[in-house]
């Protein structure tokens, strides 16, 4: 597999071709993917949209290759609106929280819009926990994007307002825990870590 073509890369892992219809995601720091695979299989059994898992061994996770843009890509190209993106995130969170798990990194770039419907990816941070923390974290991630110099900052703010409007419970009680957890993320740059507090303040102001 070392000679396979890299088709994607992220902060913690690289993605390779793994045969027709499959990809291999390999964690660069050697993280064991078995726990993530177990959670994804359990979520699939609950009917939640996740990629099908073939196998996990050490840092390698072989799973279904998805086709379609991410929700972020769709919003940036105008295929969907930021408001619709926020509403979809809210719906996915509500559906997810009918299970015991929370994602803790659910944002538009972790939602693939496949021909069969939206599919949520990147379950490394998933665990059992309070739904409110997950919702606060998604709001915080959108707020970080809204305060960034990225070209999608204005869209992120609109998506955040839509997310908050469509959620069925308040996020502000869980913001302190979400900001602490986010700031402890080892993959953040110093600039990103320094901006977490301001992002939390933006969520609080928009949540009313």
Secondary structure, 3 states (H helix, E strand, C coil): CCCCCEEEECCCEEEEECCCCEEEEEECCCCCCHHHHHHHHHHHHCCCCECCEEEEECCEEEEECCCCCEHHHHHHHCCCCHHHHHHHHHHHHHHHCCCCEECCCCCHHHEEEECCEEEECCCCCCEECCHHHHHHHHHHHHHHHHCCCCCCHHHHHHHHHHHHHHCCCCCHHHHHHHHHHHHCCCCCCHHHHHCHHHHHHHHHHHHC
